[in-house]
Amino acid sequence: MKKFQALKLIALFIVLLCLSQCSKRYSSEDSSGKVKGGKSIYTEKMQVQYSKSFEIEYLDSAKVIRVFSPEKGKKKVVSEYLLLPHGVRIPKGYEDSYVVRIPVKSVIALTSIYTGFLDKLGLTDKIIAVDNFQYVYSPKLRAMIDAKKVAEAGDAFNVNVEKIFSLKPDLVLTYGNGDVKADANNKLIANGIHFASTTLHLENSPLARAEWIKFIAAFFDSEKKANEIFDNLQKEYNKLTLLTKDLKERPSVFTEALLGGMWYEPGGESYLAKLLKDAGANYIWKDDPSSGSLTLSFEQVYEKAHDADYWINVHFWNKTGDALKNDPRNSKFKAFRTKNIFNYNASINSYGYYEYWEDGVINCDIVLADMIKIFHPEIMQSHSFRYYKELSD
């Protein structure tokens, strides 16, 4: 009997020893962040291919994300995130990094673009608050809102500090100039709320903007899913560009409309200008060197675009009559007379907000397919519009 008890004690000791070693999986590292034995815990990694605004580095037991200054021509690091699994100590040399424990279990998204990314990654159930319920299109997230599982937290420039603090999220996704401490709310940071900030809205190509899904995925250990999504996206997008690459006929196009007395037309190096080029269109301002918006008068736009073939992205217009309500002079444009005005409002939520604003970035291949169908319908005969539609009478 005593021998049997002794064997039980030895077996119990072995089990406890194994459990102890398992619990030390992430802490058995030296001060450089290297796991003893030199084997990385990350079998799936992400590489940044298109964006020049951030990079991801994998240590043996941690991840480092660096976000660069949005100023053109600069490679200055404005934020360095150290993503640490629970139980891992800060490696030597990264003491000044902004530490976030991963994987993130709860997140607040302060713009609907992030909800589009999270929905695509299958992480909608991690969202505990959004900026404004009205902006949400995702059916799954809307159901969560109706079930009171999601709160409103305000936008990046007017956050509800008390609400966010009470929710105690693992992460708040905001945006700005990439400097997380400048873009975030200082009171919340001081009270242990972690933020992550992107500059995806400043990217001037569709694939670079969509690639920020990798930035978000890193916080959730969703590398495999993000790679699958982006690889398919890039494949489809590049395949579509080949359809328009050698086209001789490229219809002319302009965008936007008067807003507050001014016309904000995208520059020739902008995200939209790149999309239009890839869609086989001749954008009226394609030769402009700026990546931001041009502030123009009606007269300046009319001078260059009065004879353009197409007119797209016209705010909240649904009917051609909305163009006249905006300004009666809009009837002078050729695109108005030929009824070649298209808007990205084919799918909207009950509040009148467009699906395009939520997931158009991460579905830029579908956006491109829609645009090609607008300008070259003969190429995309089997494609059905998802985001765009022609203004009705």
PyMOL commands that set and color helices and strands:
alter all, ss='L'
color gray80, all
select helices_A, chain A and resi 2-23+112-120+124-126+133-135+139-146+161-167+180-183+186-190+200-202+206-210+213-218+223-244+271-278+298-305+320-326+328-332+334-337+355-359+364-375
alter helices_A, ss='H'
color red, helices_A
select strands_A, chain A and resi 54-58+63-68+77-85+98-102+107-109+127-130+151-152+171-175+195-198+252-255+258-259+262-266+282-283+293-296+310-312+341-343+389-390
alter strands_A, ss='S'
color yellow, strands_A
deselect
rebuild
show_as cartoon
